[in-house]
Amino acid sequence: MLMPEITTAELTALDTALLDALNPLAASMRARATGLPEDRMWAADPADMALSILGTWKVVDEEVKRLTAISARTAGGYGASYERMGAAWGITRQGARKKWPDAIDKSAAAEREASNLELFGGTAELRRDTSSGGWRWTGRGADGTRSEDNVAHSLATKEEAAAHAGAFLKEHTTDEG
């Protein structure tokens, strides 16, 4: 997912909104640092003023980083990969993984992956149904019987698909023993 370029008008509106949000914070921070009232903020030495604005941008930058990490974790929670997050941020998959290492819950990612089940001498594959987001399975019993994807609809969870597949595999064991 490539993000479209921001237009000049959008950039101007963004700058205005950011400066409008920054000014009260800068005035408040400057007043606390100097003990002067907020309405006298602009009467200070220009270098001190510029430095107080710079310090305020630092606070904003840290907050943007925090909110960005929350957005990355939210995207990861909804199944976005590091590749997709990197594309949205304009960096590589590896860069996204380094920037937001906890954005994807590895146990949730494993939950979304296909897996094999081996029971009663047979095997079954559990996989996501991309159209519904549910789960399907196919299997081959120990007696050689193959299942078709015989579930009319996908199952809600991976565990439910495993239970159906396990029941199939148990029904199709060999008569040895």
TIRO-2110 file (N, C-alpha, C; in Angstrom, 1 decimal):
// TIRO-2110
0.8, -1.2, 0.0, N, 1, A
0.0, 0.0, 0.0, CA, 1, A
0.9, 1.2, 0.0, C, 1, A
1.0, 1.9, -1.1, N, 2, A
1.8, 3.1, -1.2, CA, 2, A
0.8, 4.3, -0.8, C, 2, A
1.3, 5.2, 0.0, N, 3, A
0.6, 6.3, 0.4, CA, 3, A
0.8, 7.4, -0.7, C, 3, A
-0.3, 8.1, -1.1, N, 4, A
-0.1, 9.1, -2.1, CA, 4, A
0.6, 10.3, -1.5, C, 4, A
1.3, 11.0, -2.4, N, 5, A
2.0, 12.2, -2.0, CA, 5, A
1.1, 13.3, -1.4, C, 5, A
1.5, 14.0, -0.5, N, 6, A
0.7, 15.1, 0.1, CA, 6, A
0.8, 16.3, -0.8, C, 6, A
-0.3, 17.0, -1.0, N, 7, A
-0.4, 18.1, -1.9, CA, 7, A
0.2, 19.3, -1.1, C, 7, A
0.5, 20.4, -1.9, N, 8, A
0.9, 21.6, -1.3, CA, 8, A
-0.1, 22.2, -0.3, C, 8, A
-1.4, 22.2, -0.8, N, 9, A
-2.5, 22.7, 0.1, CA, 9, A
-2.6, 21.9, 1.4, C, 9, A
-2.5, 20.6, 1.3, N, 10, A
-2.5, 19.7, 2.5, CA, 10, A
-1.4, 20.0, 3.4, C, 10, A
-0.2, 20.2, 2.8, N, 11, A
1.0, 20.5, 3.6, CA, 11, A
0.8, 21.8, 4.3, C, 11, A
0.3, 22.8, 3.7, N, 12, A
0.1, 24.1, 4.3, CA, 12, A
-0.9, 24.0, 5.4, C, 12, A
-2.0, 23.3, 5.2, N, 13, A
-3.0, 23.1, 6.2, CA, 13, A
-2.4, 22.4, 7.4, C, 13, A
-1.6, 21.4, 7.1, N, 14, A
-0.9, 20.6, 8.2, CA, 14, A
0.0, 21.5, 9.0, C, 14, A
0.8, 22.3, 8.3, N, 15, A
1.7, 23.2, 9.0, CA, 15, A
1.0, 24.2, 9.9, C, 15, A
-0.1, 24.7, 9.4, N, 16, A
-0.9, 25.7, 10.2, CA, 16, A
-1.5, 25.0, 11.4, C, 16, A
-2.1, 23.8, 11.2, N, 17, A
-2.6, 23.1, 12.4, CA, 17, A
-1.6, 22.7, 13.4, C, 17, A
-0.4, 22.3, 13.0, N, 18, A
0.7, 21.9, 13.9, CA, 18, A
1.1, 23.2, 14.7, C, 18, A
1.3, 24.3, 14.0, N, 19, A
1.8, 25.5, 14.7, CA, 19, A
0.7, 26.0, 15.6, C, 19, A
-0.6, 25.9, 15.2, N, 20, A
-1.7, 26.3, 16.1, CA, 20, A
-1.7, 25.5, 17.4, C, 20, A
-1.4, 24.2, 17.2, N, 21, A
-1.4, 23.3, 18.4, CA, 21, A
-0.1, 23.5, 19.2, C, 21, A
1.0, 23.9, 18.6, N, 22, A
2.3, 24.0, 19.2, CA, 22, A
2.4, 25.3, 20.1, C, 22, A
1.8, 26.4, 19.6, N, 23, A
2.0, 27.7, 20.3, CA, 23, A
1.5, 27.7, 21.7, C, 23, A
0.3, 27.2, 22.1, N, 24, A
-0.1, 27.2, 23.5, CA, 24, A
0.9, 26.3, 24.4, C, 24, A
1.3, 25.2, 23.8, N, 25, A
2.2, 24.3, 24.5, CA, 25, A
3.6, 25.0, 24.7, C, 25, A
4.1, 25.6, 23.7, N, 26, A
5.4, 26.3, 23.8, CA, 26, A
5.3, 27.5, 24.8, C, 26, A
4.2, 28.2, 24.8, N, 27, A
4.0, 29.3, 25.7, CA, 27, A
4.0, 28.8, 27.2, C, 27, A
3.3, 27.7, 27.4, N, 28, A
3.2, 27.1, 28.7, CA, 28, A
4.5, 26.6, 29.2, C, 28, A
5.2, 25.9, 28.3, N, 29, A
6.5, 25.3, 28.7, CA, 29, A
7.5, 26.5, 29.0, C, 29, A
7.5, 27.5, 28.1, N, 30, A
8.4, 28.6, 28.3, CA, 30, A
8.1, 29.3, 29.6, C, 30, A
6.8, 29.5, 29.9, N, 31, A
6.5, 30.2, 31.2, CA, 31, A
7.0, 29.4, 32.4, C, 31, A
6.8, 28.1, 32.4, N, 32, A
7.3, 27.3, 33.5, CA, 32, A
8.8, 27.3, 33.6, C, 32, A
9.5, 27.3, 32.4, N, 33, A
11.0, 27.4, 32.5, CA, 33, A
11.5, 28.7, 32.9, C, 33, A
10.9, 29.8, 32.6, N, 34, A
11.4, 31.1, 33.0, CA, 34, A
10.7, 31.8, 34.1, C, 34, A
9.6, 31.3, 34.5, N, 35, A
8.8, 32.0, 35.6, CA, 35, A
8.1, 33.2, 35.1, C, 35, A
8.2, 33.5, 33.8, N, 36, A
7.5, 34.7, 33.2, CA, 36, A
6.1, 34.3, 32.8, C, 36, A
5.2, 35.3, 32.7, N, 37, A
3.8, 34.9, 32.3, CA, 37, A
3.8, 34.6, 30.8, C, 37, A
2.9, 33.8, 30.4, N, 38, A
2.8, 33.3, 29.0, CA, 38, A
2.7, 34.5, 28.0, C, 38, A
2.0, 35.5, 28.3, N, 39, A
1.8, 36.7, 27.4, CA, 39, A
3.1, 37.4, 27.1, C, 39, A
4.2, 37.2, 27.9, N, 40, A
5.5, 37.8, 27.7, CA, 40, A
6.5, 36.9, 27.0, C, 40, A
6.0, 35.8, 26.6, N, 41, A
6.9, 34.8, 25.9, CA, 41, A
7.7, 35.4, 24.8, C, 41, A
7.0, 36.1, 23.9, N, 42, A
7.6, 36.6, 22.7, CA, 42, A
8.5, 37.8, 22.9, C, 42, A
8.6, 38.3, 24.1, N, 43, A
9.5, 39.4, 24.4, CA, 43, A
10.9, 39.0, 24.8, C, 43, A
11.1, 37.7, 24.8, N, 44, A
12.4, 37.2, 25.2, CA, 44, A
13.5, 37.3, 24.1, C, 44, A
14.7, 37.0, 24.4, N, 45, A
15.8, 36.9, 23.5, CA, 45, A
15.4, 36.0, 22.3, C, 45, A
15.6, 36.4, 21.0, N, 46, A
15.2, 35.5, 19.9, CA, 46, A
15.8, 34.1, 19.9, C, 46, A
17.1, 34.0, 20.4, N, 47, A
17.7, 32.7, 20.4, CA, 47, A
17.0, 31.8, 21.5, C, 47, A
16.7, 32.5, 22.6, N, 48, A
16.0, 31.7, 23.7, CA, 48, A
14.6, 31.3, 23.2, C, 48, A
14.0, 32.2, 22.5, N, 49, A
12.7, 31.8, 21.9, CA, 49, A
12.8, 30.6, 21.0, C, 49, A
13.7, 30.7, 20.1, N, 50, A
13.9, 29.6, 19.1, CA, 50, A
14.2, 28.3, 19.8, C, 50, A
15.0, 28.4, 20.8, N, 51, A
15.4, 27.2, 21.6, CA, 51, A
14.2, 26.6, 22.3, C, 51, A
13.3, 27.5, 22.9, N, 52, A
12.1, 27.0, 23.6, CA, 52, A
11.1, 26.3, 22.6, C, 52, A
11.1, 26.9, 21.3, N, 53, A
10.2, 26.3, 20.3, CA, 53, A
10.8, 24.9, 19.9, C, 53, A
12.1, 24.9, 19.8, N, 54, A
12.8, 23.6, 19.5, CA, 54, A
12.5, 22.5, 20.5, C, 54, A
12.6, 22.9, 21.8, N, 55, A
12.3, 22.0, 22.9, CA, 55, A
10.9, 21.5, 22.9, C, 55, A
10.0, 22.4, 22.5, N, 56, A
8.6, 22.0, 22.4, CA, 56, A
8.4, 21.1, 21.2, C, 56, A
9.0, 21.3, 20.1, N, 57, A
9.0, 20.3, 19.0, CA, 57, A
9.5, 18.9, 19.5, C, 57, A
10.4, 18.9, 20.3, N, 58, A
11.0, 17.6, 20.9, CA, 58, A
9.8, 16.9, 21.6, C, 58, A
9.1, 17.6, 22.4, N, 59, A
7.9, 17.0, 23.1, CA, 59, A
6.9, 16.5, 22.1, C, 59, A
6.6, 17.3, 21.1, N, 60, A
5.7, 16.8, 20.0, CA, 60, A
6.2, 15.6, 19.3, C, 60, A
7.5, 15.6, 19.0, N, 61, A
8.2, 14.5, 18.3, CA, 61, A
8.0, 13.2, 19.1, C, 61, A
8.3, 13.3, 20.4, N, 62, A
8.1, 12.1, 21.2, CA, 62, A
6.7, 11.6, 21.3, C, 62, A
5.7, 12.5, 21.3, N, 63, A
4.3, 12.1, 21.3, CA, 63, A
3.9, 11.5, 20.0, C, 63, A
4.4, 12.0, 18.9, N, 64, A
4.2, 11.4, 17.6, CA, 64, A
4.7, 10.0, 17.5, C, 64, A
5.9, 9.8, 18.0, N, 65, A
6.5, 8.5, 18.0, CA, 65, A
5.7, 7.5, 18.8, C, 65, A
5.2, 8.0, 20.0, N, 66, A
4.3, 7.1, 20.8, CA, 66, A
3.0, 6.8, 20.1, C, 66, A
2.4, 7.8, 19.5, N, 67, A
1.2, 7.5, 18.7, CA, 67, A
1.4, 6.6, 17.5, C, 67, A
2.6, 6.8, 16.8, N, 68, A
2.9, 6.0, 15.7, CA, 68, A
3.1, 4.5, 16.1, C, 68, A
3.7, 4.3, 17.2, N, 69, A
3.9, 2.9, 17.7, CA, 69, A
2.5, 2.3, 18.0, C, 69, A
1.6, 3.1, 18.6, N, 70, A
0.3, 2.6, 18.8, CA, 70, A
-0.4, 2.2, 17.5, C, 70, A
-0.3, 3.0, 16.5, N, 71, A
-0.9, 2.8, 15.2, CA, 71, A
-0.3, 1.5, 14.6, C, 71, A
1.0, 1.3, 14.7, N, 72, A
1.7, 0.1, 14.2, CA, 72, A
1.2, -1.1, 14.9, C, 72, A
1.1, -1.1, 16.2, N, 73, A
0.5, -2.2, 17.0, CA, 73, A
-0.9, -2.5, 16.6, C, 73, A
-1.7, -1.5, 16.4, N, 74, A
-3.1, -1.6, 15.9, CA, 74, A
-3.1, -2.3, 14.6, C, 74, A
-2.3, -1.8, 13.6, N, 75, A
-2.2, -2.5, 12.3, CA, 75, A
-1.8, -3.9, 12.4, C, 75, A
-0.8, -4.2, 13.2, N, 76, A
-0.3, -5.5, 13.4, CA, 76, A
-1.4, -6.4, 14.1, C, 76, A
-2.1, -5.9, 15.0, N, 77, A
-3.2, -6.6, 15.6, CA, 77, A
-4.3, -7.0, 14.6, C, 77, A
-4.5, -6.2, 13.6, N, 78, A
-5.5, -6.5, 12.6, CA, 78, A
-4.9, -7.4, 11.4, C, 78, A
-3.6, -7.8, 11.6, N, 79, A
-3.1, -8.7, 10.6, CA, 79, A
-2.1, -8.1, 9.6, C, 79, A
-1.8, -6.8, 9.7, N, 80, A
-0.9, -6.2, 8.8, CA, 80, A
0.5, -6.8, 9.1, C, 80, A
1.2, -7.1, 8.0, N, 81, A
2.6, -7.6, 8.1, CA, 81, A
3.6, -6.4, 8.2, C, 81, A
4.8, -6.8, 8.6, N, 82, A
5.9, -5.7, 8.6, CA, 82, A
6.1, -5.2, 7.2, C, 82, A
5.9, -6.0, 6.2, N, 83, A
6.1, -5.5, 4.9, CA, 83, A
5.1, -4.4, 4.5, C, 83, A
3.9, -4.6, 4.9, N, 84, A
2.8, -3.6, 4.6, CA, 84, A
3.0, -2.4, 5.5, C, 84, A
3.4, -2.5, 6.8, N, 85, A
3.7, -1.4, 7.6, CA, 85, A
4.9, -0.6, 7.0, C, 85, A
5.9, -1.3, 6.6, N, 86, A
7.1, -0.6, 6.0, CA, 86, A
6.7, 0.2, 4.8, C, 86, A
5.8, -0.4, 3.9, N, 87, A
5.4, 0.3, 2.7, CA, 87, A
4.6, 1.5, 3.1, C, 87, A
3.8, 1.5, 4.1, N, 88, A
3.0, 2.6, 4.5, CA, 88, A
3.9, 3.7, 5.1, C, 88, A
5.0, 3.3, 5.7, N, 89, A
5.9, 4.3, 6.3, CA, 89, A
7.0, 4.7, 5.3, C, 89, A
7.2, 4.0, 4.2, N, 90, A
8.2, 4.3, 3.3, CA, 90, A
9.5, 3.7, 3.6, C, 90, A
9.5, 2.6, 4.3, N, 91, A
10.8, 1.9, 4.7, CA, 91, A
10.6, 0.4, 4.3, C, 91, A
11.7, -0.3, 4.5, N, 92, A
11.6, -1.8, 4.2, CA, 92, A
10.9, -2.5, 5.3, C, 92, A
10.7, -3.8, 5.0, N, 93, A
10.1, -4.7, 6.0, CA, 93, A
11.0, -4.8, 7.2, C, 93, A
12.3, -4.9, 7.0, N, 94, A
13.2, -5.0, 8.1, CA, 94, A
13.3, -3.7, 8.9, C, 94, A
13.2, -2.6, 8.2, N, 95, A
13.1, -1.3, 8.9, CA, 95, A
11.9, -1.2, 9.8, C, 95, A
10.8, -1.7, 9.3, N, 96, A
9.5, -1.6, 10.1, CA, 96, A
9.7, -2.5, 11.3, C, 96, A
10.3, -3.7, 11.1, N, 97, A
10.4, -4.6, 12.2, CA, 97, A
11.4, -4.0, 13.3, C, 97, A
12.4, -3.3, 12.9, N, 98, A
13.3, -2.7, 13.8, CA, 98, A
12.6, -1.5, 14.5, C, 98, A
11.9, -0.7, 13.7, N, 99, A
11.2, 0.5, 14.3, CA, 99, A
10.1, 0.1, 15.3, C, 99, A
9.3, -0.9, 15.0, N, 100, A
8.2, -1.3, 15.8, CA, 100, A
8.3, -2.8, 16.2, C, 100, A
9.3, -3.2, 16.9, N, 101, A
9.5, -4.7, 17.2, CA, 101, A
8.3, -5.4, 17.8, C, 101, A
7.5, -4.7, 18.5, N, 102, A
6.4, -5.3, 19.2, CA, 102, A
5.1, -5.1, 18.5, C, 102, A
5.1, -4.7, 17.2, N, 103, A
3.9, -4.3, 16.5, CA, 103, A
3.1, -5.6, 16.2, C, 103, A
3.8, -6.7, 16.0, N, 104, A
3.1, -7.9, 15.6, CA, 104, A
3.3, -8.9, 16.7, C, 104, A
2.1, -9.4, 17.2, N, 105, A
2.2, -10.4, 18.3, CA, 105, A
2.5, -11.7, 17.6, C, 105, A
3.6, -12.3, 17.9, N, 106, A
4.1, -13.5, 17.2, CA, 106, A
3.1, -14.7, 17.4, C, 106, A
2.5, -14.7, 18.5, N, 107, A
1.5, -15.8, 18.7, CA, 107, A
0.3, -15.6, 17.9, C, 107, A
-0.1, -14.4, 17.7, N, 108, A
-1.2, -14.1, 16.8, CA, 108, A
-0.9, -14.4, 15.3, C, 108, A
0.4, -14.0, 14.9, N, 109, A
0.9, -14.3, 13.6, CA, 109, A
0.9, -15.8, 13.3, C, 109, A
1.3, -16.6, 14.3, N, 110, A
1.4, -18.0, 14.2, CA, 110, A
-0.1, -18.6, 14.1, C, 110, A
-1.0, -18.0, 14.8, N, 111, A
-2.4, -18.4, 14.7, CA, 111, A
-2.9, -18.2, 13.3, C, 111, A
-2.4, -17.3, 12.5, N, 112, A
-3.0, -17.0, 11.2, CA, 112, A
-2.3, -17.9, 10.1, C, 112, A
-1.2, -18.6, 10.5, N, 113, A
-0.5, -19.5, 9.5, CA, 113, A
-1.2, -20.8, 9.4, C, 113, A
-1.0, -21.4, 8.2, N, 114, A
-1.5, -22.8, 8.0, CA, 114, A
-0.6, -23.7, 8.8, C, 114, A
-1.1, -24.8, 9.2, N, 115, A
-0.3, -25.8, 9.9, CA, 115, A
-0.9, -27.2, 9.6, C, 115, A
0.0, -28.2, 9.9, N, 116, A
-0.4, -29.6, 9.7, CA, 116, A
-0.7, -30.3, 11.1, C, 116, A
-1.6, -31.2, 11.0, N, 117, A
-2.0, -32.0, 12.1, CA, 117, A
-1.7, -33.4, 11.8, C, 117, A
-1.1, -34.2, 12.7, N, 118, A
-0.8, -35.6, 12.5, CA, 118, A
-1.4, -36.3, 13.7, C, 118, A
-2.4, -37.1, 13.4, N, 119, A
-3.1, -37.9, 14.4, CA, 119, A
-3.5, -39.3, 13.8, C, 119, A
-3.5, -40.3, 14.6, N, 120, A
-4.0, -41.6, 14.2, CA, 120, A
-3.4, -42.1, 12.9, C, 120, A
-2.2, -41.8, 12.7, N, 121, A
-1.5, -42.2, 11.5, CA, 121, A
-1.8, -41.4, 10.2, C, 121, A
-2.7, -40.4, 10.3, N, 122, A
-3.1, -39.6, 9.1, CA, 122, A
-2.6, -38.2, 9.3, C, 122, A
-2.8, -37.4, 8.3, N, 123, A
-2.4, -36.0, 8.4, CA, 123, A
-3.5, -35.1, 7.9, C, 123, A
-3.6, -33.9, 8.4, N, 124, A
-4.5, -32.9, 7.9, CA, 124, A
-3.8, -31.5, 7.8, C, 124, A
-4.2, -30.7, 6.9, N, 125, A
-3.7, -29.4, 6.8, CA, 125, A
-4.8, -28.4, 7.2, C, 125, A
-4.5, -27.5, 8.1, N, 126, A
-5.4, -26.4, 8.5, CA, 126, A
-5.0, -25.1, 7.9, C, 126, A
-5.9, -24.4, 7.3, N, 127, A
-5.5, -23.2, 6.6, CA, 127, A
-6.6, -22.1, 6.7, C, 127, A
-6.2, -20.9, 6.6, N, 128, A
-7.1, -19.8, 6.5, CA, 128, A
-7.9, -19.8, 5.3, C, 128, A
-9.2, -19.4, 5.4, N, 129, A
-10.0, -19.2, 4.2, CA, 129, A
-10.0, -17.7, 3.9, C, 129, A
-9.3, -17.4, 2.9, N, 130, A
-9.0, -15.9, 2.6, CA, 130, A
-10.3, -15.2, 2.3, C, 130, A
-11.3, -15.8, 1.8, N, 131, A
-12.5, -15.1, 1.5, CA, 131, A
-13.4, -14.8, 2.7, C, 131, A
-13.3, -15.6, 3.7, N, 132, A
-14.1, -15.4, 4.9, CA, 132, A
-13.3, -15.0, 6.2, C, 132, A
-12.0, -15.4, 6.2, N, 133, A
-11.2, -15.1, 7.3, CA, 133, A
-11.3, -16.3, 8.3, C, 133, A
-12.2, -17.3, 8.0, N, 134, A
-12.3, -18.4, 8.9, CA, 134, A
-11.2, -19.5, 8.6, C, 134, A
-11.5, -20.7, 9.0, N, 135, A
-10.6, -21.8, 8.8, CA, 135, A
-11.2, -23.0, 8.0, C, 135, A
-10.4, -23.7, 7.2, N, 136, A
-10.8, -24.9, 6.5, CA, 136, A
-9.7, -25.9, 6.7, C, 136, A
-10.0, -27.2, 6.4, N, 137, A
-9.0, -28.2, 6.5, CA, 137, A
-9.2, -29.3, 5.4, C, 137, A
-8.2, -30.0, 5.1, N, 138, A
-8.2, -31.2, 4.2, CA, 138, A
-7.4, -32.2, 4.9, C, 138, A
-7.6, -33.5, 4.6, N, 139, A
-6.8, -34.5, 5.3, CA, 139, A
-6.8, -35.8, 4.5, C, 139, A
-5.9, -36.6, 5.0, N, 140, A
-5.7, -38.0, 4.5, CA, 140, A
-5.6, -38.9, 5.7, C, 140, A
-6.5, -39.8, 5.8, N, 141, A
-6.5, -40.8, 6.9, CA, 141, A
-5.5, -41.8, 6.7, C, 141, A
-5.2, -42.6, 7.8, N, 142, A
-4.2, -43.6, 7.7, CA, 142, A
-4.6, -44.7, 6.8, C, 142, A
-5.9, -44.9, 6.6, N, 143, A
-6.4, -45.9, 5.6, CA, 143, A
-6.4, -45.4, 4.2, C, 143, A
-5.8, -44.2, 3.9, N, 144, A
-5.7, -43.7, 2.6, CA, 144, A
-6.9, -42.8, 2.1, C, 144, A
-7.9, -42.7, 2.9, N, 145, A
-9.1, -41.9, 2.5, CA, 145, A
-8.7, -40.5, 2.6, C, 145, A
-9.0, -39.8, 1.5, N, 146, A
-8.8, -38.3, 1.4, CA, 146, A
-10.1, -37.6, 1.7, C, 146, A
-10.0, -36.6, 2.4, N, 147, A
-11.1, -35.7, 2.6, CA, 147, A
-11.2, -34.7, 1.5, C, 147, A
-12.3, -34.3, 1.2, N, 148, A
-12.4, -33.1, 0.3, CA, 148, A
-12.6, -32.0, 1.3, C, 148, A
-12.5, -30.8, 0.8, N, 149, A
-12.8, -29.6, 1.7, CA, 149, A
-14.3, -29.6, 1.9, C, 149, A
-14.7, -30.6, 2.8, N, 150, A
-16.1, -30.9, 2.9, CA, 150, A
-16.9, -30.1, 3.9, C, 150, A
-16.3, -29.0, 4.3, N, 151, A
-17.0, -28.1, 5.2, CA, 151, A
-17.7, -27.1, 4.3, C, 151, A
-19.0, -27.0, 4.4, N, 152, A
-19.8, -26.2, 3.5, CA, 152, A
-19.4, -24.7, 3.7, C, 152, A
-19.0, -24.4, 4.9, N, 153, A
-18.6, -23.0, 5.2, CA, 153, A
-17.4, -23.1, 6.1, C, 153, A
-16.6, -22.0, 6.1, N, 154, A
-15.4, -22.0, 6.9, CA, 154, A
-15.8, -22.1, 8.4, C, 154, A
-14.8, -22.6, 9.2, N, 155, A
-15.0, -22.7, 10.6, CA, 155, A
-14.5, -21.4, 11.3, C, 155, A
-15.0, -21.1, 12.4, N, 156, A
-14.6, -19.8, 13.1, CA, 156, A
-13.2, -19.7, 13.6, C, 156, A
-12.7, -20.8, 14.1, N, 157, A
-11.4, -20.8, 14.7, CA, 157, A
-10.5, -21.9, 14.2, C, 157, A
-9.2, -21.8, 14.3, N, 158, A
-8.3, -22.8, 14.0, CA, 158, A
-8.5, -24.1, 14.8, C, 158, A
-8.8, -23.9, 16.1, N, 159, A
-9.1, -25.0, 17.0, CA, 159, A
-10.3, -25.8, 16.5, C, 159, A
-11.4, -25.1, 16.0, N, 160, A
-12.6, -25.8, 15.5, CA, 160, A
-12.2, -26.6, 14.3, C, 160, A
-11.4, -26.1, 13.4, N, 161, A
-11.0, -26.8, 12.2, CA, 161, A
-10.2, -28.0, 12.6, C, 161, A
-9.3, -27.9, 13.6, N, 162, A
-8.5, -29.0, 14.1, CA, 162, A
-9.4, -30.1, 14.7, C, 162, A
-10.4, -29.7, 15.4, N, 163, A
-11.3, -30.7, 16.0, CA, 163, A
-12.0, -31.5, 14.9, C, 163, A
-12.5, -30.8, 13.8, N, 164, A
-13.1, -31.5, 12.7, CA, 164, A
-12.2, -32.4, 12.0, C, 164, A
-11.0, -31.9, 11.7, N, 165, A
-9.9, -32.7, 11.1, CA, 165, A
-9.6, -33.9, 11.9, C, 165, A
-9.4, -33.7, 13.2, N, 166, A
-9.1, -34.8, 14.2, CA, 166, A
-10.1, -35.9, 14.2, C, 166, A
-11.4, -35.5, 14.1, N, 167, A
-12.5, -36.5, 14.1, CA, 167, A
-12.4, -37.3, 12.8, C, 167, A
-12.1, -36.6, 11.7, N, 168, A
-12.0, -37.3, 10.4, CA, 168, A
-10.8, -38.3, 10.5, C, 168, A
-9.7, -37.9, 11.0, N, 169, A
-8.5, -38.8, 11.1, CA, 169, A
-8.8, -40.0, 12.0, C, 169, A
-9.5, -39.7, 13.0, N, 170, A
-9.9, -40.9, 13.9, CA, 170, A
-10.8, -41.9, 13.2, C, 170, A
-11.7, -41.4, 12.4, N, 171, A
-12.6, -42.3, 11.7, CA, 171, A
-11.9, -43.1, 10.6, C, 171, A
-10.7, -42.6, 10.2, N, 172, A
-10.0, -43.2, 9.1, CA, 172, A
-8.6, -43.8, 9.5, C, 172, A
-8.6, -44.5, 10.6, N, 173, A
-7.4, -45.2, 11.0, CA, 173, A
-7.4, -46.5, 10.3, C, 173, A
-6.3, -47.2, 10.4, N, 174, A
-6.2, -48.6, 9.9, CA, 174, A
-6.7, -49.5, 10.9, C, 174, A
-7.2, -50.7, 10.4, N, 175, A
-7.8, -51.7, 11.3, CA, 175, A
-6.7, -52.6, 11.9, C, 175, A
-5.4, -52.2, 11.8, N, 176, A
-4.4, -53.0, 12.4, CA, 176, A
-4.4, -52.9, 13.9, C, 176, A
-4.1, -53.9, 14.6, N, 177, A
-3.9, -53.8, 16.0, CA, 177, A
-4.8, -54.5, 16.9, C, 177, A
END
